[in-house]
Amino acid sequence: MRVLTQLVRPGMELARAVVTPDGLPLLGRGTVLSRRHLRSLYIDGVRVLDVVDDGTLEAWERLPEVSAYGAALDARFAPVADDRRMQILKRAVKRVYVDFLLRIEDP
C-alpha cells in the first residue's frame, strides 16, 4: 500500500524497493524501516513509500492511485450530477487533491 513517508511507522516493511531518480537503490524490498531510515528518506525527498499492509494503518492514511481517486470521486458525486454547484465543488476537490497526489510523486 502507498503511504506518505511521514505516516509510516518504524517497524513497517517495504513492499517495493526505494530507488533514487537515477534508478540507484536506496533500500531494498523487505527492509524493516527504522526511525533513521524514515528520517533519511524524508530528508532525501522521498514522500511516498510502498509498505506491506500490517493492519495498523487506517483507510485515510493510505494514498490512492490518481486514477482510482478520480473514479471514486466521480462515483461519489454521481447522485448530484444535475446540480451545477456540486459539480463545481467536485472539480475543485479533484483539481486540488490530484495536484497534491502528483506533486508528492515527483517533488
C-alpha positions in Angstrom: 0.0 0.0 0.0 1.1 3.5 -0.7 1.6 5.8 2.3 3.1 9.2 2.9 6.6 8.7 4.3 5.7 10.8 7.4 2.9 8.4 8.3 5.0 5.3 8.0 5.9 3.9 11.4 9.2 2.3 12.4 8.9 -1.5 12.1 6.9 -1.4 8.9 8.3 -3.4 5.9 8.9 -2.0 2.4 6.8 -3.7 -0.2 8.8 -2.2 -3.0 12.4 -1.0 -3.2 13.2 2.7 -2.9 15.4 4.0 -5.6 16.9 7.4 -6.5 15.6 9.3 -9.5 18.6 7.9 -11.3 17.5 4.3 -10.5 20.1 3.6 -7.9 18.8 1.5 -4.9 18.5 3.2 -1.5 16.6 0.4 0.4 15.5 -3.0 -0.8 12.1 -4.6 -0.8 11.6 -6.3 2.6 13.6 -3.7 4.6 12.2 -3.2 8.0 12.1 0.5 8.4 13.7 2.3 11.4 13.3 5.9 12.5 16.7 6.6 11.0 15.6 5.1 7.6 12.4 7.2 7.6 14.2 10.4 8.6 16.8 9.9 5.8 14.2 9.1 3.2 12.2 12.2 4.1 15.3 14.4 4.1 16.2 12.9 0.7 12.8 14.0 -0.7 11.1 10.6 -0.7 7.5 11.5 0.1 5.7 8.2 -0.7 6.6 4.6 0.3 5.0 1.3 -0.6 4.8 -0.8 2.5 3.4 -4.2 3.5 -0.1 -3.9 4.9 0.4 -4.8 8.6 -3.1 -3.9 9.6 -2.2 -0.9 11.6 -2.9 1.8 9.1 -6.4 3.4 8.8 -8.0 3.8 5.4 -7.4 7.6 5.5 -3.6 7.0 5.9 -3.4 5.2 2.5 -2.7 7.1 -0.7 -4.9 6.1 -3.6 -3.6 5.9 -7.2 -4.6 9.1 -9.1 -6.9 7.1 -11.5 -8.6 5.3 -8.6 -9.1 8.6 -6.7 -10.7 10.2 -9.8 -13.1 7.2 -10.3 -14.1 7.2 -6.6 -14.8 11.0 -6.7 -16.9 10.6 -9.9 -18.9 7.8 -8.2 -19.4 9.9 -5.1 -20.8 12.9 -7.0 -22.9 10.8 -9.5 -26.1 11.3 -7.4 -25.8 15.1 -7.8 -24.8 15.1 -11.5 -27.5 17.7 -12.3 -26.5 20.1 -9.5 -24.2 22.7 -11.1 -22.8 23.8 -7.7 -21.9 20.3 -6.6 -20.2 19.7 -10.0 -18.1 22.9 -9.4 -17.2 21.6 -6.0 -16.2 18.2 -7.4 -13.9 19.8 -10.0 -12.3 22.0 -7.3 -11.7 19.0 -5.0 -10.4 16.9 -7.8 -8.1 19.6 -9.0 -6.6 20.2 -5.6 -6.2 16.6 -4.5 -5.0 15.3 -7.8 -2.4 18.1 -7.9 -1.3 17.0 -4.4 -1.0 13.4 -5.4 1.0 14.3 -8.5 3.3 16.7 -6.6 4.2 14.2 -3.9 5.0 11.6 -6.5 7.5 13.9 -8.3 8.7 16.6 -5.9 
